[in-house]
């Protein structure tokens, strides 16, 4: 996927600044970017957070998130 693929929701300049960590997208922008990618917005947030974790930490984080999300959903 290229920066041009995001042309309907963001400029190439904006995408480049986000990729380089110079800007942080709003939740609304994350939703738009996720839509272009065909993923849930939470996937982008999780991937951004977990990219610095070890595989074992990723597994633990996913298990923790699953547990907490299920607990919130059942309230």
DSSP file (Angstrom, degrees, kcal/mol; ACC not computed):
  #  RESIDUE AA STRUCTURE BP1 BP2  ACC     N-H-->O    O-->H-N    N-H-->O    O-->H-N    TCO  KAPPA ALPHA  PHI   PSI    X-CA   Y-CA   Z-CA
    1    1 A X              0   0    0      0, 0.0     2,-0.2     0, 0.0    36,-0.0   0.000 360.0 360.0 360.0 141.6    0.0    0.0    0.0
    2    2 A X    >   -     0   0    0      1,-0.1     3,-1.2     0, 0.0     4,-0.4  -0.678 360.0-106.4-113.0 168.1    1.3    3.5   -0.8
    3    3 A X  G >  S+     0   0    0      1,-0.3     3,-1.5    -2,-0.2     7,-0.1   0.823 118.1  64.7 -60.1 -31.3    0.7    6.9    0.6
    4    4 A X  G >  S+     0   0    0      1,-0.3     3,-1.9     2,-0.2    -1,-0.3   0.793  87.8  68.6 -63.4 -27.7   -1.4    7.7   -2.5
    5    5 A X  G <  S+     0   0    0     -3,-1.2     3,-0.3     1,-0.3    -1,-0.3   0.717  97.6  53.1 -63.6 -19.6   -3.9    5.0   -1.4
    6    6 A X  G X> S+     0   0    0     -3,-1.5     4,-2.5    -4,-0.4     3,-2.0   0.296  74.7 114.9 -96.1   8.5   -4.9    7.3    1.5
    7    7 A X  T <4  +     0   0    0     -3,-1.9    -1,-0.2     1,-0.3    -2,-0.1   0.733  69.8  56.4 -54.7 -29.8   -5.5   10.2   -0.8
    8    8 A X  T 34 S+     0   0    0     -3,-0.3    -1,-0.3    -4,-0.2    -2,-0.1   0.713 121.0  27.4 -77.0 -18.6   -9.2   10.4    0.0
    9    9 A X  T <4 S+     0   0    0     -3,-2.0     2,-0.3     1,-0.3    -2,-0.2   0.623 129.0   8.8-115.7 -19.0   -8.7   10.8    3.7
   10   10 A X  S  < S-     0   0    0     -4,-2.5    -1,-0.3    -7,-0.1     2,-0.1  -0.994  70.7-105.8-159.2 156.0   -5.2   12.4    4.0
   11   11 A X     >  -     0   0    0     -2,-0.3     4,-2.3     1,-0.1     5,-0.2  -0.451  34.1-115.6 -80.0 160.1   -2.5   14.1    2.1
   12   12 A X  H  > S+     0   0    0      1,-0.2     4,-2.5     2,-0.2     5,-0.2   0.872 117.7  56.1 -61.5 -36.4    0.8   12.3    1.4
   13   13 A X  H  > S+     0   0    0      2,-0.2     4,-2.1     1,-0.2    -1,-0.2   0.924 107.9  47.0 -62.2 -44.8    2.5   15.0    3.5
   14   14 A X  H  > S+     0   0    0      2,-0.2     4,-2.1     1,-0.2    -2,-0.2   0.936 112.1  49.5 -62.8 -47.0    0.3   14.2    6.5
   15   15 A X  H  X S+     0   0    0     -4,-2.3     4,-2.7     1,-0.2    -1,-0.2   0.909 110.4  51.9 -58.8 -42.4    0.8   10.5    6.1
   16   16 A X  H  X S+     0   0    0     -4,-2.5     4,-1.9     1,-0.2    -1,-0.2   0.897 108.6  49.5 -62.3 -41.4    4.5   11.0    5.9
   17   17 A X  H  <>S+     0   0    0     -4,-2.1     5,-2.6     2,-0.2     6,-1.2   0.857 112.4  48.2 -68.6 -33.2    4.6   13.1    9.1
   18   18 A X  H ><5S+     0   0    0     -4,-2.1     3,-1.5     4,-0.2    -2,-0.2   0.929 110.2  51.7 -68.7 -45.1    2.6   10.4   11.0
   19   19 A X  H 3<5S+     0   0    0     -4,-2.7    -2,-0.2     1,-0.3    -1,-0.2   0.856 110.8  48.4 -59.2 -35.9    4.9    7.6    9.7
   20   20 A X  T 3<5S-     0   0    0     -4,-1.9    -1,-0.3    -5,-0.2    -2,-0.2   0.433 116.1-114.8 -86.9   1.3    7.9    9.6   10.9
   21   21 A X  T < 5S+     0   0    0     -3,-1.5    -3,-0.2     2,-0.2    -2,-0.1   0.681  83.3 120.3  77.1  17.5    6.3   10.2   14.3
   22   22 A X  S   <S+     0   0    0     -5,-2.6     2,-0.3    -6,-0.2    -4,-0.2   0.692  77.0  28.8 -86.9 -20.3    6.1   13.9   13.9
   23   23 A X        -     0   0    0     -6,-1.2     2,-0.5    -9,-0.1    -2,-0.2  -0.973  69.5-142.2-136.4 152.1    2.3   14.0   14.2
   24   24 A X        -     0   0    0     -2,-0.3     2,-0.1    -3,-0.1    -6,-0.1  -0.970  26.2-126.8-113.6 127.2   -0.2   11.9   16.1
   25   25 A X        -     0   0    0     -2,-0.5     2,-0.0     1,-0.1    -2,-0.0  -0.377  21.7-116.8 -72.0 150.0   -3.5   11.2   14.4
   26   26 A X     >  -     0   0    0      1,-0.1     4,-2.4    -2,-0.1     5,-0.2  -0.294  32.2-103.6 -72.2 167.4   -6.8   12.0   16.1
   27   27 A X  H  > S+     0   0    0      1,-0.2     4,-2.2     2,-0.2     5,-0.1   0.890 124.3  54.0 -61.5 -37.9   -9.2    9.1   16.8
   28   28 A X  H  > S+     0   0    0      1,-0.2     4,-1.8     2,-0.2    -1,-0.2   0.905 109.2  47.0 -61.8 -41.1  -11.3   10.3   13.9
   29   29 A X  H  > S+     0   0    0      2,-0.2     4,-2.8     1,-0.2     5,-0.2   0.878 108.6  55.2 -69.2 -37.2   -8.3   10.1   11.6
   30   30 A X  H  X S+     0   0    0     -4,-2.4     4,-2.7     1,-0.2    -2,-0.2   0.906 107.0  51.6 -60.4 -40.8   -7.3    6.7   12.9
   31   31 A X  H  X S+     0   0    0     -4,-2.2     4,-2.0     2,-0.2    -1,-0.2   0.916 111.3  46.9 -61.8 -42.8  -10.9    5.5   12.0
   32   32 A X  H  X S+     0   0    0     -4,-1.8     4,-1.9     2,-0.2    -2,-0.2   0.922 113.7  47.1 -65.4 -44.4  -10.5    6.9    8.5
   33   33 A X  H  X S+     0   0    0     -4,-2.8     4,-2.0     1,-0.2    -2,-0.2   0.903 111.3  51.6 -64.5 -41.1   -7.0    5.3    8.0
   34   34 A X  H  X>S+     0   0    0     -4,-2.7     5,-2.4    -5,-0.2     4,-1.3   0.883 106.5  54.8 -62.3 -38.3   -8.3    2.0    9.4
   35   35 A X  H  <5S+     0   0    0     -4,-2.0     3,-0.3     1,-0.2    -1,-0.2   0.915 107.7  48.9 -62.0 -43.1  -11.1    2.1    6.9
   36   36 A X  H  <5S+     0   0    0     -4,-1.9    -1,-0.2     1,-0.2    -2,-0.2   0.894 114.2  46.5 -62.2 -39.3   -8.7    2.5    4.0
   37   37 A X  H  <5S-     0   0    0     -4,-2.0    -1,-0.2    -5,-0.1    -2,-0.2   0.657 110.9-123.8 -77.2 -16.1   -6.6   -0.4    5.3
   38   38 A X  T  <5S+     0   0    0     -4,-1.3     2,-0.3    -3,-0.3    -3,-0.2   0.821  71.8 113.8  76.2  31.3   -9.7   -2.5    5.9
   39   39 A X  S   <S-     0   0    0     -5,-2.4    -1,-0.3    -6,-0.1     2,-0.2  -0.852  74.8 -93.0-128.2 165.2   -9.0   -3.1    9.6
   40   40 A X    >>  -     0   0    0     -2,-0.3     3,-1.5     1,-0.1     4,-1.0  -0.544  36.6-120.9 -73.5 142.6  -10.7   -2.2   12.8
   41   41 A X  H 3> S+     0   0    0      1,-0.3     4,-1.7     2,-0.2     3,-0.3   0.839 112.6  61.0 -54.8 -34.4   -9.3    1.1   14.3
   42   42 A X  H 3> S+     0   0    0      1,-0.2     4,-2.7     2,-0.2    -1,-0.3   0.800  95.3  63.0 -64.4 -26.3   -8.3   -0.8   17.5
   43   43 A X  H <> S+     0   0    0     -3,-1.5     4,-2.7     2,-0.2    -1,-0.2   0.924 102.6  48.8 -62.5 -44.0   -6.0   -2.9   15.3
   44   44 A X  H  X S+     0   0    0     -4,-1.0     4,-2.4    -3,-0.3    -2,-0.2   0.915 112.9  47.3 -62.8 -42.4   -3.9    0.1   14.4
   45   45 A X  H  X S+     0   0    0     -4,-1.7     4,-2.1     2,-0.2    -2,-0.2   0.928 113.6  47.6 -64.7 -44.0   -3.6    1.2   18.0
   46   46 A X  H  X S+     0   0    0     -4,-2.7     4,-3.2     2,-0.2    -2,-0.2   0.921 112.7  48.3 -63.8 -44.3   -2.7   -2.3   19.2
   47   47 A X  H  X S+     0   0    0     -4,-2.7     4,-1.5     1,-0.2    -1,-0.2   0.919 110.6  51.3 -63.4 -43.2   -0.1   -2.7   16.4
   48   48 A X  H  < S+     0   0    0     -4,-2.4    -1,-0.2    -5,-0.2     4,-0.2   0.904 116.5  41.0 -60.8 -40.7    1.5    0.7   17.1
   49   49 A X  H >< S+     0   0    0     -4,-2.1     3,-0.9    -5,-0.2    -2,-0.2   0.920 117.4  45.9 -71.7 -44.4    1.7   -0.1   20.8
   50   50 A X  H >< S+     0   0    0     -4,-3.2     3,-2.0     1,-0.2    -2,-0.2   0.582  85.7  87.8 -82.1  -9.4    2.9   -3.7   20.4
   51   51 A X  T 3< S+     0   0    0     -4,-1.5    -1,-0.2     1,-0.3    -2,-0.1   0.727  90.9  50.3 -63.8 -18.0    5.6   -3.2   17.7
   52   52 A X  T <  S+     0   0    0     -3,-0.9    -1,-0.3    -4,-0.2     2,-0.2   0.407  96.6  92.7 -97.3   2.6    8.1   -2.5   20.5
   53   53 A X  S <  S-     0   0    0     -3,-2.0     2,-0.1     1,-0.1    -3,-0.0  -0.571  78.6-112.0 -95.1 157.7    7.2   -5.6   22.5
   54   54 A X     >  -     0   0    0     -2,-0.2     4,-2.4     1,-0.1     5,-0.2  -0.417  38.4-102.9 -76.1 162.1    8.8   -9.1   22.3
   55   55 A X  H  > S+     0   0    0      1,-0.2     4,-2.1     2,-0.2     5,-0.1   0.888 124.5  50.9 -54.7 -39.5    6.7  -11.9   20.9
   56   56 A X  H  > S+     0   0    0      1,-0.2     4,-2.1     2,-0.2    -1,-0.2   0.904 109.9  49.1 -65.9 -40.8    6.0  -13.2   24.4
   57   57 A X  H  > S+     0   0    0      2,-0.2     4,-2.6     1,-0.2    -1,-0.2   0.857 108.3  54.8 -66.5 -34.6    4.9   -9.7   25.6
   58   58 A X  H  X S+     0   0    0     -4,-2.4     4,-2.6     2,-0.2     5,-0.2   0.936 107.8  49.3 -62.4 -46.4    2.6   -9.5   22.6
   59   59 A X  H  X S+     0   0    0     -4,-2.1     4,-2.2     1,-0.2    -2,-0.2   0.923 113.1  46.4 -58.7 -45.4    1.0  -12.8   23.6
   60   60 A X  H  X S+     0   0    0     -4,-2.1     4,-2.5     1,-0.2    -1,-0.2   0.896 112.2  51.0 -65.2 -39.9    0.5  -11.6   27.1
   61   61 A X  H  X S+     0   0    0     -4,-2.6     4,-2.8     2,-0.2     5,-0.2   0.914 110.0  49.0 -64.8 -43.2   -0.8   -8.2   26.0
   62   62 A X  H  X S+     0   0    0     -4,-2.6     4,-2.6     2,-0.2    -1,-0.2   0.917 112.4  48.6 -62.6 -43.4   -3.4   -9.8   23.7
   63   63 A X  H  X S+     0   0    0     -4,-2.2     4,-2.3    -5,-0.2    -2,-0.2   0.911 112.7  48.1 -62.9 -42.6   -4.5  -12.1   26.4
   64   64 A X  H  X S+     0   0    0     -4,-2.5     4,-2.6     2,-0.2     5,-0.2   0.931 112.6  47.9 -64.1 -46.2   -4.8   -9.2   28.9
   65   65 A X  H  X S+     0   0    0     -4,-2.8     4,-3.0     2,-0.2     5,-0.3   0.920 111.4  50.9 -60.1 -44.7   -6.8   -7.1   26.4
   66   66 A X  H  X S+     0   0    0     -4,-2.6     4,-2.3    -5,-0.2    -1,-0.2   0.933 111.9  47.2 -59.0 -46.6   -9.1  -10.0   25.6
   67   67 A X  H  X S+     0   0    0     -4,-2.3     4,-1.9     1,-0.2    -2,-0.2   0.922 115.4  44.5 -61.9 -46.2   -9.8  -10.6   29.2
   68   68 A X  H  X S+     0   0    0     -4,-2.6     4,-2.3     2,-0.2    -2,-0.2   0.884 112.9  50.5 -69.7 -38.3  -10.4   -6.9   30.0
   69   69 A X  H  X S+     0   0    0     -4,-3.0     4,-2.5    -5,-0.2    -1,-0.2   0.908 110.8  49.2 -66.2 -40.7  -12.6   -6.3   26.9
   70   70 A X  H  X S+     0   0    0     -4,-2.3     4,-1.4    -5,-0.3    -1,-0.2   0.885 110.5  51.5 -64.4 -37.9  -14.7   -9.3   27.7
   71   71 A X  H  < S+     0   0    0     -4,-1.9     4,-0.4    -5,-0.2    -2,-0.2   0.914 112.2  45.5 -65.2 -42.9  -15.1   -8.1   31.3
   72   72 A X  H >< S+     0   0    0     -4,-2.3     3,-1.1     1,-0.2    -2,-0.2   0.902 111.2  53.2 -66.7 -40.6  -16.2   -4.6   30.1
   73   73 A X  H 3< S+     0   0    0     -4,-2.5    -1,-0.2     1,-0.2    -2,-0.2   0.788 106.8  52.6 -66.3 -27.3  -18.6   -6.1   27.6
   74   74 A X  T 3<        0   0    0     -4,-1.4    -1,-0.2     1,-0.2    -2,-0.2   0.512 360.0 360.0 -89.0  -3.3  -20.3   -8.2   30.2
   75   75 A X    <         0   0    0     -3,-1.1    -1,-0.2    -4,-0.4    -2,-0.1   0.490 360.0 360.0 -76.3 360.0  -21.0   -5.3   32.6
